[in-house]
Amino acid sequence: MAMESIPSREDALESAVPLPTRLNTTAVVRSGLPKPLASFVGRDREIEAVRSLLGRADVRLLTLTGPGGVGKTRLALAVADGLREALDDGVAHVSLRAPRDHDLVLVALAQAVGARDTGSERLLERLRALLVTKELLVIVDNFEHVLPAGSM
């Protein structure tokens, strides 16, 4: 009986493709975002507040917080839908609801923004190098499920 080699944590982080099927990653550049299941009305003030913050040069990361079910994802998607044509590189959406393995977060982000395996740099460095050249809004949804990845 032949035994299959299990990839090391380092190998998993270094390879941006293919992703395990349990990750729900959607790369979007000037195209559709995940379809909302419900309408989104009466949040114009919140949409404008988020857009205003994202328009500031000193804001590189914005976190929407609140109890489950209050509409954080819907707010983020509504803002992204309104901004995707204004951004040279559009938007990317990564849902981290399913994976519980924080080691796969970099892989999911890299795939969503189109970072390719060059073999010469670590995944985090490739991701940084790519993102610094982009005008891109990246929505990372359900990050609370993989909080240890925040320290990478």
DSSP file (Angstrom, degrees, kcal/mol; ACC not computed):
  #  RESIDUE AA STRUCTURE BP1 BP2  ACC     N-H-->O    O-->H-N    N-H-->O    O-->H-N    TCO  KAPPA ALPHA  PHI   PSI    X-CA   Y-CA   Z-CA
    1    1 A M              0   0    0      0, 0.0     2,-0.3     0, 0.0     0, 0.0   0.000 360.0 360.0 360.0 124.2    0.0    0.0    0.0
    2    2 A A        -     0   0    0      1,-0.0     2,-0.5     0, 0.0     0, 0.0  -0.642 360.0-140.5 -84.2 137.7    1.5    3.3   -1.1
    3    3 A M        -     0   0    0     -2,-0.3     2,-0.3     0, 0.0    -1,-0.0  -0.842  12.4-132.6-100.4 135.0    1.3    6.2    1.4
    4    4 A E        -     0   0    0     -2,-0.5     2,-0.3     1,-0.1     0, 0.0  -0.661  24.3-115.8 -84.6 138.7    0.5    9.6    0.0
    5    5 A S        -     0   0    0     -2,-0.3    -1,-0.1     1,-0.0     3,-0.0  -0.576  22.8-137.2 -74.6 130.4    2.7   12.4    1.3
    6    6 A I        -     0   0    0     -2,-0.3    -1,-0.0     1,-0.1     0, 0.0  -0.785  26.9-114.7 -88.4 126.4    0.8   15.0    3.4
    7    7 A P        -     0   0    0      0, 0.0    -1,-0.1     0, 0.0     2,-0.0  -0.294  29.8-119.0 -62.2 143.0    1.9   18.5    2.4
    8    8 A S     >  -     0   0    0      1,-0.1     4,-2.3     4,-0.0     5,-0.2  -0.283  26.5-104.9 -72.9 166.1    3.6   20.5    5.2
    9    9 A R  H  > S+     0   0    0      1,-0.2     4,-2.0     2,-0.2     5,-0.2   0.897 124.0  53.0 -57.4 -41.5    2.2   23.7    6.5
   10   10 A E  H  > S+     0   0    0      1,-0.2     4,-1.8     2,-0.2    -1,-0.2   0.906 107.9  49.9 -61.9 -43.4    4.9   25.6    4.6
   11   11 A D  H  > S+     0   0    0      1,-0.2     4,-1.3     2,-0.2    -1,-0.2   0.902 109.5  51.8 -62.9 -40.5    4.0   23.8    1.3
   12   12 A A  H  < S+     0   0    0     -4,-2.3    -1,-0.2     1,-0.2    -2,-0.2   0.888 112.2  45.8 -63.3 -38.8    0.3   24.7    1.9
   13   13 A L  H  < S+     0   0    0     -4,-2.0    -1,-0.2     1,-0.2    -2,-0.2   0.807 111.1  53.4 -73.7 -28.7    1.2   28.3    2.4
   14   14 A E  H  < S+     0   0    0     -4,-1.8     2,-0.7    -5,-0.2   105,-0.2   0.709  96.3  72.7 -81.2 -20.2    3.5   28.4   -0.6
   15   15 A S     <  -     0   0    0     -4,-1.3    -1,-0.1    -3,-0.2   101,-0.0  -0.853  52.3-176.9-104.2 116.7    1.0   27.1   -3.1
   16   16 A A        +     0   0    0     -2,-0.7    -1,-0.1     1,-0.1     3,-0.1   0.655  58.1  86.8 -84.2 -15.3   -1.7   29.5   -4.2
   17   17 A V  S    S+     0   0    0      1,-0.2    -1,-0.1     2,-0.0     2,-0.1  -0.997  76.6  23.3-142.1 145.5   -3.4   26.9   -6.5
   18   18 A P  S    S-     0   0    0      0, 0.0    -1,-0.2     0, 0.0    -3,-0.1   0.635  74.4-155.1 -85.0 154.5   -5.3   24.7   -6.2
   19   19 A L        -     0   0    0     -3,-0.1    -3,-0.1     1,-0.1    -2,-0.0  -0.604  31.0 -97.4 -83.6 148.1   -7.3   25.7   -3.2
   20   20 A P    >   -     0   0    0      0, 0.0     3,-1.8     0, 0.0    -1,-0.1  -0.378  34.7-119.3 -59.2 146.3   -9.1   23.1   -1.1
   21   21 A T  T 3  S+     0   0    0      1,-0.3    -2,-0.0     3,-0.1     0, 0.0   0.669 106.6  74.0 -66.9 -15.1  -12.7   23.0   -2.2
   22   22 A R  T 3  S+     0   0    0      2,-0.1     2,-0.5    76,-0.1    -1,-0.3   0.657  79.4  87.3 -74.6 -12.9  -13.9   23.9    1.3
   23   23 A L    <   -     0   0    0     -3,-1.8     2,-1.0    75,-0.1    73,-0.1  -0.742  69.0-151.8 -86.2 131.6  -12.7   27.5    0.8
   24   24 A N  E     +A   95   0A   0     71,-0.8    71,-1.8    -2,-0.5     2,-0.5  -0.803  30.7 164.9-102.7  91.1  -15.3   29.8   -0.8
   25   25 A T  E     -A   94   0A   0     -2,-1.0     2,-0.5    69,-0.2    69,-0.2  -0.921  17.1-173.1-114.5 129.0  -13.1   32.3   -2.6
   26   26 A T  E     -A   93   0A   0     67,-1.9    67,-1.9    -2,-0.5     2,-0.5  -0.969   7.9-160.1-124.1 117.3  -14.4   34.6   -5.2
   27   27 A A        -     0   0    0     -2,-0.5     2,-0.4    65,-0.2    65,-0.2  -0.842  17.1-177.9 -93.8 128.6  -12.0   36.8   -7.2
   28   28 A V        +     0   0    0     -2,-0.5     2,-0.4    63,-0.5    63,-0.4  -0.989  16.5 173.2-132.0 125.3  -13.8   39.7   -8.8
   29   29 A V  S    S-     0   0    0     -2,-0.4    61,-0.2    61,-0.2     3,-0.1  -0.924  82.3 -29.4-131.2 109.3  -12.4   42.3  -11.1
   30   30 A R  S    S+     0   0    0     -2,-0.4     2,-0.2     1,-0.2    60,-0.1   0.844 120.5  91.6  53.4  37.8  -15.0   44.6  -12.5
   31   31 A S  S    S-     0   0    0     60,-0.2    -1,-0.2     1,-0.1    60,-0.1  -0.686  82.4 -39.7-140.2-162.9  -17.6   41.9  -12.4
   32   32 A G        -     0   0    0     -2,-0.2    -1,-0.1    -3,-0.1     3,-0.1  -0.295  43.2-146.7 -72.2 146.1  -20.3   40.6  -10.1
   33   33 A L        -     0   0    0      1,-0.2    -1,-0.1    44,-0.1    -6,-0.0  -0.542  51.7 -63.4 -93.0 168.6  -20.0   40.3   -6.4
   34   34 A P        -     0   0    0      0, 0.0    -1,-0.2     0, 0.0    -8,-0.0  -0.289  65.2-106.2 -52.5 138.3  -21.7   37.5   -4.5
   35   35 A K        -     0   0    0     -3,-0.1     2,-0.1     1,-0.1    -3,-0.0  -0.531  32.3-123.5 -73.2 127.0  -25.5   37.9   -4.9
   36   36 A P        -     0   0    0      0, 0.0    -1,-0.1     0, 0.0     4,-0.0  -0.407   7.3-146.0 -68.5 146.6  -27.2   39.2   -1.8
   37   37 A L  S    S+     0   0    0     -2,-0.1     2,-0.3     2,-0.1    -2,-0.0   0.634  80.9  29.8 -86.8 -15.5  -30.0   37.1   -0.5
   38   38 A A  S    S-     0   0    0      1,-0.0     2,-0.0     0, 0.0    -1,-0.0  -0.932  90.9 -93.2-140.0 162.2  -32.1   40.0    0.7
   39   39 A S        -     0   0    0     -2,-0.3     2,-0.5     1,-0.0    -2,-0.1  -0.335  29.5-141.5 -73.5 160.5  -32.6   43.7   -0.2
   40   40 A F        +     0   0    0     34,-0.1     2,-0.3    -4,-0.0     3,-0.2  -0.894  34.6 156.3-128.7  98.4  -30.5   46.3    1.4
   41   41 A V        +     0   0    0     -2,-0.5    -2,-0.0     1,-0.1     0, 0.0  -0.883  49.4  26.7-125.7 154.9  -32.4   49.5    2.2
   42   42 A G  S    S+     0   0    0     -2,-0.3     3,-0.2     1,-0.1    -1,-0.1   0.689  84.6 104.4  75.4  19.8  -32.1   52.4    4.6
   43   43 A R     >  +     0   0    0     -3,-0.2     4,-2.6     1,-0.1     5,-0.2   0.045  32.5 120.6-119.0  25.7  -28.4   52.2    5.0
   44   44 A D  H  > S+     0   0    0      1,-0.2     4,-2.5     2,-0.2     5,-0.2   0.882  75.9  52.6 -58.2 -39.8  -27.3   55.2    2.9
   45   45 A R  H  > S+     0   0    0      2,-0.2     4,-2.1     1,-0.2    -1,-0.2   0.913 111.5  45.6 -63.4 -42.8  -25.7   56.9    5.9
   46   46 A E  H  > S+     0   0    0      2,-0.2     4,-2.4     1,-0.2     5,-0.2   0.899 112.0  51.7 -67.6 -41.0  -23.6   53.8    6.7
   47   47 A I  H  X S+     0   0    0     -4,-2.6     4,-2.7     1,-0.2     5,-0.2   0.934 111.7  47.2 -60.4 -45.8  -22.6   53.3    3.1
   48   48 A E  H  X S+     0   0    0     -4,-2.5     4,-2.5    -5,-0.2    -1,-0.2   0.883 110.3  52.7 -65.0 -38.1  -21.5   56.9    2.8
   49   49 A A  H  X S+     0   0    0     -4,-2.1     4,-2.1     2,-0.2    -1,-0.2   0.923 112.4  44.5 -63.1 -44.2  -19.5   56.6    6.1
   50   50 A V  H  X S+     0   0    0     -4,-2.4     4,-2.6     2,-0.2    -2,-0.2   0.927 113.7  49.9 -66.9 -44.5  -17.7   53.5    4.9
   51   51 A R  H  X S+     0   0    0     -4,-2.7     4,-1.4     1,-0.2    -2,-0.2   0.900 110.1  51.8 -59.6 -40.4  -17.0   55.0    1.5
   52   52 A S  H  < S+     0   0    0     -4,-2.5     4,-0.4    -5,-0.2     3,-0.2   0.922 110.9  46.8 -63.1 -44.7  -15.7   58.2    3.1
   53   53 A L  H >< S+     0   0    0     -4,-2.1     3,-1.3     1,-0.2    -2,-0.2   0.911 111.1  51.6 -63.9 -42.3  -13.3   56.2    5.3
   54   54 A L  H 3< S+     0   0    0     -4,-2.6    -1,-0.2     1,-0.3    -2,-0.2   0.756 103.8  60.1 -67.0 -23.1  -12.1   54.1    2.4
   55   55 A G  T 3< S+     0   0    0     -4,-1.4     2,-0.3    -3,-0.2    -1,-0.3   0.589  83.3 100.6 -80.2 -10.2  -11.4   57.3    0.5
   56   56 A R  S X  S-     0   0    0     -3,-1.3     3,-1.3    -4,-0.4    -3,-0.0  -0.568  72.0-138.5 -79.1 138.4   -8.9   58.6    3.0
   57   57 A A  T 3  S+     0   0    0     -2,-0.3    -1,-0.1     1,-0.3    -4,-0.0   0.778 102.3  55.5 -65.3 -27.4   -5.2   58.1    2.2
   58   58 A D  T 3  S+     0   0    0      1,-0.1     2,-0.7    -5,-0.0    -1,-0.3   0.423  89.4  86.2 -88.8   2.8   -4.4   57.1    5.8
   59   59 A V    <   +     0   0    0     -3,-1.3     3,-0.1    -6,-0.2    -1,-0.1  -0.895  36.4 149.9-108.1 108.9   -7.0   54.2    5.8
   60   60 A R  S    S+     0   0    0     -2,-0.7     2,-0.4     1,-0.3    -1,-0.2   0.561  71.2  35.4-108.0 -16.7   -5.6   51.0    4.4
   61   61 A L        -     0   0    0      2,-0.0     2,-0.4     0, 0.0    -1,-0.3  -0.995  62.0-176.0-142.2 131.2   -7.7   48.6    6.6
   62   62 A L        -     0   0    0     -2,-0.4     2,-0.5    -3,-0.1    -3,-0.0  -0.996   8.5-160.6-130.5 127.9  -11.2   49.0    7.7
   63   63 A T        -     0   0    0     -2,-0.4     2,-0.6     2,-0.0    -2,-0.0  -0.934   4.7-155.4-112.0 126.5  -12.9   46.6   10.0
   64   64 A L        -     0   0    0     -2,-0.5     2,-0.3     2,-0.0     8,-0.0  -0.887  23.1-178.7 -97.3 124.0  -16.7   46.4   10.3
   65   65 A T        +     0   0    0     -2,-0.6    -2,-0.0     7,-0.0     0, 0.0  -0.843  18.8 108.1-123.6 159.4  -17.8   44.9   13.6
   66   66 A G        -     0   0    0     -2,-0.3     3,-0.1     5,-0.0     5,-0.1  -0.811  66.1 -50.8 155.1 169.4  -21.0   44.0   15.3
   67   67 A P  S >  S-     0   0    0      0, 0.0     3,-1.4     0, 0.0     5,-0.3  -0.206  71.9 -82.8 -62.3 156.1  -23.2   41.1   16.3
   68   68 A G  T 3  S+     0   0    0      1,-0.2    -3,-0.0     2,-0.1     0, 0.0  -0.316 113.0  24.9 -58.8 138.5  -24.0   38.4   13.8
   69   69 A G  T 3  S+     0   0    0     -3,-0.1    -1,-0.2     1,-0.0    -3,-0.0   0.459  82.9 112.2  90.3   1.0  -26.9   39.2   11.5
   70   70 A V  S <  S-     0   0    0     -3,-1.4    -2,-0.1    -4,-0.0    -1,-0.0   0.608  93.5 -97.6 -85.2  -9.6  -26.7   43.0   11.7
   71   71 A G  S  > S+     0   0    0     -4,-0.2     4,-2.5    -5,-0.1     5,-0.2   0.709  73.6 141.2 107.8  23.3  -25.7   43.4    8.0
   72   72 A K  H  > S+     0   0    0     -5,-0.3     4,-2.5     2,-0.2     5,-0.2   0.935  80.4  44.5 -62.3 -46.5  -21.9   43.8    8.1
   73   73 A T  H  > S+     0   0    0      2,-0.2     4,-2.7     1,-0.2     5,-0.2   0.929 113.7  49.9 -64.4 -45.0  -21.4   41.6    5.0
   74   74 A R  H  > S+     0   0    0      1,-0.2     4,-2.3     2,-0.2    -1,-0.2   0.890 111.1  50.0 -61.2 -39.9  -24.3   43.3    3.1
   75   75 A L  H  X S+     0   0    0     -4,-2.5     4,-2.4     2,-0.2    -1,-0.2   0.941 111.6  47.8 -63.3 -47.5  -22.9   46.7    4.0
   76   76 A A  H  X S+     0   0    0     -4,-2.5     4,-2.6     1,-0.2    -2,-0.2   0.908 113.6  47.5 -60.6 -42.6  -19.4   45.7    2.7
   77   77 A L  H  X S+     0   0    0     -4,-2.7     4,-2.6     2,-0.2    -1,-0.2   0.872 110.5  51.8 -68.3 -36.7  -20.9   44.3   -0.5
   78   78 A A  H  X S+     0   0    0     -4,-2.3     4,-1.6    -5,-0.2    -2,-0.2   0.914 112.6  45.7 -65.4 -42.0  -23.0   47.4   -1.1
   79   79 A V  H  X S+     0   0    0     -4,-2.4     4,-1.3     2,-0.2    -2,-0.2   0.937 113.7  49.3 -64.5 -46.2  -20.0   49.6   -0.7
   80   80 A A  H  X S+     0   0    0     -4,-2.6     4,-2.1     1,-0.2     3,-0.4   0.898 107.8  54.0 -60.9 -41.5  -17.9   47.3   -3.0
   81   81 A D  H  < S+     0   0    0     -4,-2.6     4,-0.4     1,-0.2    -1,-0.2   0.887 110.8  46.8 -60.9 -38.5  -20.6   47.3   -5.6
   82   82 A G  H  < S+     0   0    0     -4,-1.6    -1,-0.2     1,-0.2    -2,-0.2   0.719 119.4  39.7 -74.8 -21.4  -20.6   51.1   -5.7
   83   83 A L  H >X S+     0   0    0     -4,-1.3     4,-1.2    -3,-0.4     3,-1.0   0.631  86.8  89.7-102.5 -16.9  -16.8   51.3   -5.8
   84   84 A R  T 3< S+     0   0    0     -4,-2.1     6,-0.3     1,-0.3     3,-0.2   0.818  90.9  46.7 -59.8 -33.5  -15.7   48.6   -8.2
   85   85 A E  T 34 S+     0   0    0     -4,-0.4    -1,-0.3     1,-0.2    -2,-0.1   0.764 110.0  55.0 -76.6 -23.9  -15.9   50.7  -11.3
   86   86 A A  T <4 S+     0   0    0     -3,-1.0     2,-0.4    -4,-0.1    -2,-0.2   0.677  95.5  78.6 -81.5 -17.5  -14.0   53.5   -9.7
   87   87 A L  S >< S-     0   0    0     -4,-1.2     3,-1.2    -3,-0.2    49,-0.1  -0.793  77.6-138.5 -96.6 131.0  -11.1   51.3   -8.7
   88   88 A D  T 3  S+     0   0    0     -2,-0.4    48,-0.1     1,-0.3    -1,-0.1   0.854 105.3  31.5 -54.1 -38.2   -8.6   50.4  -11.4
   89   89 A D  T 3  S-     0   0    0     46,-2.4    -1,-0.3     1,-0.3    47,-0.1   0.266 102.3-142.9-109.2  10.8   -8.4   46.8  -10.3
   90   90 A G    <   -     0   0    0     -3,-1.2    47,-2.0    -6,-0.3     2,-0.3  -0.353  35.6 -49.2  73.8-142.7  -11.9   46.4   -9.0
   91   91 A V  E     - b   0 137A   0    -63,-0.4   -63,-0.5    45,-0.2     2,-0.4  -0.929  36.6-155.7-134.2 156.2  -12.8   44.3   -6.0
   92   92 A A  E     - b   0 138A   0     45,-2.6    47,-3.2    -2,-0.3     2,-0.4  -0.994   9.9-158.0-131.1 140.3  -12.0   40.9   -4.6
   93   93 A H  E     -Ab  26 139A   0    -67,-1.9   -67,-1.9    -2,-0.4     2,-0.5  -0.975   8.5-176.9-122.9 131.1  -14.1   39.0   -2.1
   94   94 A V  E     -Ab  25 140A   0     45,-2.9    47,-3.1    -2,-0.4     2,-0.6  -0.979  10.2-158.7-128.1 118.3  -12.9   36.2    0.1
   95   95 A S  E     +Ab  24 141A   0    -71,-1.8   -71,-0.8    -2,-0.5     3,-0.2  -0.861  11.0 179.7 -96.6 123.6  -15.4   34.3    2.4
   96   96 A L        +     0   0    0     45,-2.8    46,-0.1    -2,-0.6    -1,-0.1   0.026  48.6 110.9-109.0  25.6  -13.6   32.6    5.3
   97   97 A R  S    S+     0   0    0    -73,-0.2    -1,-0.1     1,-0.1   -74,-0.1   0.922  80.5  40.0 -65.8 -44.3  -16.8   31.2    6.8
   98   98 A A  S    S+     0   0    0     -3,-0.2     2,-0.1   -76,-0.1    -1,-0.1   0.940  97.3  76.7 -77.6 -48.1  -16.0   27.5    6.0
   99   99 A P        +     0   0    0      0, 0.0    46,-0.0     0, 0.0   -76,-0.0  -0.413  45.2 179.9 -72.5 136.9  -12.3   27.1    6.7
  100  100 A R        +     0   0    0     -2,-0.1     2,-0.9    46,-0.0     3,-0.1   0.386  57.5  98.5-107.0  -0.3  -11.2   26.8   10.3
  101  101 A D    >   -     0   0    0      1,-0.2     3,-1.9     2,-0.0     4,-0.2  -0.785  56.8-164.3 -93.4 106.1   -7.6   26.4    9.4
  102  102 A H  G >  S+     0   0    0     -2,-0.9     3,-1.2     1,-0.3     4,-0.4   0.713  83.5  71.8 -64.9 -19.0   -5.9   29.8    9.8
  103  103 A D  G 3  S+     0   0    0      1,-0.2     4,-0.4     2,-0.1    -1,-0.3   0.721  92.9  56.7 -68.0 -19.2   -2.9   28.6    7.8
  104  104 A L  G <> S+     0   0    0     -3,-1.9     4,-2.4     1,-0.2    -1,-0.2   0.487  80.9  88.4 -91.1  -2.7   -5.0   28.7    4.6
  105  105 A V  H <> S+     0   0    0     -3,-1.2     4,-2.7    -4,-0.2     5,-0.2   0.926  88.0  48.8 -62.9 -45.6   -6.0   32.4    4.9
  106  106 A L  H  > S+     0   0    0     -4,-0.4     4,-2.8    -3,-0.3    -1,-0.2   0.896 111.0  51.5 -60.3 -39.6   -2.9   33.6    3.0
  107  107 A V  H  > S+     0   0    0     -4,-0.4     4,-2.4     2,-0.2    -1,-0.2   0.929 110.9  47.5 -62.8 -45.5   -3.6   31.0    0.3
  108  108 A A  H  X S+     0   0    0     -4,-2.4     4,-2.2     2,-0.2    -2,-0.2   0.917 113.9  47.1 -63.4 -44.0   -7.2   32.2   -0.1
  109  109 A L  H  X S+     0   0    0     -4,-2.7     4,-1.8     2,-0.2     6,-0.2   0.922 111.5  51.0 -63.4 -44.3   -6.2   35.8   -0.2
  110  110 A A  H  X>S+     0   0    0     -4,-2.8     5,-2.6     1,-0.2     4,-0.7   0.918 111.9  46.5 -61.1 -43.8   -3.5   35.2   -2.8
  111  111 A Q  H ><5S+     0   0    0     -4,-2.4     3,-0.7     1,-0.2    -1,-0.2   0.908 109.9  54.4 -65.7 -40.3   -5.9   33.3   -5.0
  112  112 A A  H 3<5S+     0   0    0     -4,-2.2   -84,-0.3     1,-0.2    -1,-0.2   0.834 115.0  38.4 -64.2 -33.0   -8.6   36.0   -4.7
  113  113 A V  H 3<5S-     0   0    0     -4,-1.8    -1,-0.2    -5,-0.1    -2,-0.2   0.419 117.2-107.5-100.9   1.7   -6.2   38.8   -5.8
  114  114 A G  T <<5 +     0   0    0     -4,-0.7     2,-0.4    -3,-0.7    -3,-0.2   0.716  55.5 164.2  85.5  21.1   -4.4   36.8   -8.5
  115  115 A A      < -     0   0    0     -5,-2.6     2,-0.3    -6,-0.2    -1,-0.3  -0.617  24.8-152.3 -72.2 125.6   -1.0   36.3   -6.8
  116  116 A R        -     0   0    0     -2,-0.4     2,-0.6    10,-0.1    -1,-0.0  -0.704  20.5-102.6-103.0 151.7    0.7   33.5   -8.7
  117  117 A D        +     0   0    0     -2,-0.3  -102,-0.1     1,-0.2     5,-0.1  -0.605  39.9 169.5 -73.7 114.5    3.3   31.1   -7.4
  118  118 A T        -     0   0    0     -2,-0.6    -1,-0.2     3,-0.2     4,-0.1   0.599  36.8-137.4 -99.8 -15.0    6.7   32.2   -8.7
  119  119 A G  S    S+     0   0    0      2,-0.3    -2,-0.1  -105,-0.2     3,-0.0   0.283  88.0  80.6  79.3 -13.0    8.7   29.8   -6.6
  120  120 A S  S    S+     0   0    0      2,-0.1     2,-0.3     1,-0.1    -1,-0.1   0.628  90.1  42.1-103.1 -14.5   11.2   32.5   -5.7
  121  121 A E  S    S-     0   0    0   -107,-0.1    -2,-0.3     2,-0.0    -3,-0.2  -0.922  86.0-101.9-130.4 155.6    9.4   34.4   -2.9
  122  122 A R     >  -     0   0    0     -2,-0.3     4,-2.4     1,-0.1     5,-0.2  -0.399  39.9-110.6 -69.2 154.6    7.3   33.4    0.1
  123  123 A L  H  > S+     0   0    0      1,-0.2     4,-2.7     2,-0.2     5,-0.2   0.879 116.3  53.3 -58.0 -42.9    3.5   33.8   -0.4
  124  124 A L  H  > S+     0   0    0      1,-0.2     4,-2.4     2,-0.2    -1,-0.2   0.908 110.4  47.3 -61.6 -41.7    3.2   36.7    2.1
  125  125 A E  H  > S+     0   0    0      2,-0.2     4,-2.6    -3,-0.2    -1,-0.2   0.897 112.2  49.8 -67.3 -39.8    5.9   38.6    0.2
  126  126 A R  H  X S+     0   0    0     -4,-2.4     4,-2.2     2,-0.2    -2,-0.2   0.917 111.4  49.7 -62.8 -42.1    4.3   37.9   -3.2
  127  127 A L  H  X S+     0   0    0     -4,-2.7     4,-2.6    -5,-0.2    -2,-0.2   0.926 112.2  47.0 -63.1 -45.8    1.0   39.0   -1.8
  128  128 A R  H  X S+     0   0    0     -4,-2.4     4,-2.0     1,-0.2    -2,-0.2   0.927 111.9  50.6 -60.6 -45.9    2.4   42.3   -0.5
  129  129 A A  H  < S+     0   0    0     -4,-2.6     4,-0.5     1,-0.2    -1,-0.2   0.874 113.7  45.3 -62.5 -37.9    4.3   43.0   -3.7
  130  130 A L  H >< S+     0   0    0     -4,-2.2     3,-1.2    -5,-0.2     4,-0.3   0.940 112.2  49.7 -70.7 -46.9    1.2   42.5   -5.7
  131  131 A L  H >< S+     0   0    0     -4,-2.6     3,-1.3     1,-0.3     5,-0.2   0.818 101.2  62.4 -66.1 -31.3   -1.1   44.5   -3.5
  132  132 A V  T 3< S+     0   0    0     -4,-2.0    -1,-0.3     1,-0.3    -2,-0.2   0.746 105.8  48.3 -66.4 -20.7    1.2   47.5   -3.4
  133  133 A T  T <  S+     0   0    0     -3,-1.2     2,-0.3    -4,-0.5    -1,-0.3   0.464 101.8  84.9 -94.9  -2.2    0.7   47.9   -7.1
  134  134 A K    <   -     0   0    0     -3,-1.3     2,-0.7    -4,-0.3    -3,-0.0  -0.722  62.2-150.8-108.0 149.0   -3.1   47.6   -7.1
  135  135 A E        +     0   0    0     -2,-0.3   -46,-2.4     2,-0.1     2,-0.4  -0.856  56.1 141.8-107.4  89.5   -6.0   49.9   -6.7
  136  136 A L        -     0   0    0     -2,-0.7     2,-0.6    -5,-0.2   -45,-0.2  -0.985  50.9-142.5-140.5 136.0   -8.1   47.1   -5.3
  137  137 A L  E     -b   91   0A   0    -47,-2.0   -45,-2.6    -2,-0.4     2,-0.6  -0.915  21.7-164.8 -99.0 121.9  -10.7   46.7   -2.6
  138  138 A V  E     -b   92   0A   0     -2,-0.6     2,-0.6   -47,-0.2   -45,-0.2  -0.937   3.3-160.5-110.6 119.8  -10.4   43.3   -0.8
  139  139 A I  E     -b   93   0A   0    -47,-3.2   -45,-2.9    -2,-0.6     2,-0.7  -0.890   3.8-169.5 -99.8 119.0  -13.3   42.2    1.3
  140  140 A V  E     -b   94   0A   0     -2,-0.6     3,-0.5   -47,-0.2     2,-0.3  -0.925  14.6-162.9-108.8 107.5  -12.3   39.5    3.7
  141  141 A D  E     +b   95   0A   0    -47,-3.1   -45,-2.8    -2,-0.7   -44,-0.1  -0.710  62.5  10.2 -98.9 140.7  -15.6   38.2    5.2
  142  142 A N    >   +     0   0    0     -2,-0.3     3,-1.6   -47,-0.2    -1,-0.2   0.823  68.4 155.4  66.5  35.8  -15.9   36.1    8.4
  143  143 A F  G >   +     0   0    0     -3,-0.5     3,-2.2     1,-0.3     6,-0.2   0.748  58.7  79.4 -63.2 -23.1  -12.3   36.7    9.5
  144  144 A E  G >  S+     0   0    0      1,-0.3     3,-0.7     2,-0.2    -1,-0.3   0.735  84.2  63.1 -59.3 -20.5  -13.5   36.0   13.1
  145  145 A H  G <  S+     0   0    0     -3,-1.6    -1,-0.3     1,-0.2    -2,-0.2   0.667 113.2  32.1 -76.6 -16.5  -13.4   32.3   12.3
  146  146 A V  G X  S+     0   0    0     -3,-2.2     3,-2.3    -4,-0.2     4,-0.3  -0.189  71.6 148.9-133.9  41.8   -9.6   32.4   11.7
  147  147 A L  G X   +     0   0    0     -3,-0.7     3,-2.3     1,-0.3     4,-0.3   0.783  64.4  68.7 -51.9 -35.5   -8.4   35.1   14.0
  148  148 A P  G >  S+     0   0    0      0, 0.0     3,-1.3     0, 0.0    -1,-0.3   0.777  88.3  68.4 -58.0 -22.3   -4.9   33.5   14.6
  149  149 A A  G X  S+     0   0    0     -3,-2.3     3,-1.6     1,-0.3    -2,-0.2   0.697  81.1  77.6 -68.5 -17.4   -4.2   34.4   10.9
  150  150 A G  G <  S+     0   0    0     -3,-2.3    -1,-0.3    -4,-0.3    -3,-0.1   0.694  88.1  57.0 -65.4 -18.6   -4.2   38.0   11.9
  151  151 A S  G <         0   0    0     -3,-1.3    -1,-0.3    -4,-0.3    -2,-0.2   0.414 360.0 360.0 -94.1   2.5   -0.7   37.7   13.4
  152  152 A M    <         0   0    0     -3,-1.6    -1,-0.2    -4,-0.1    -2,-0.1   0.498 360.0 360.0 -72.1 360.0    0.9   36.4   10.2
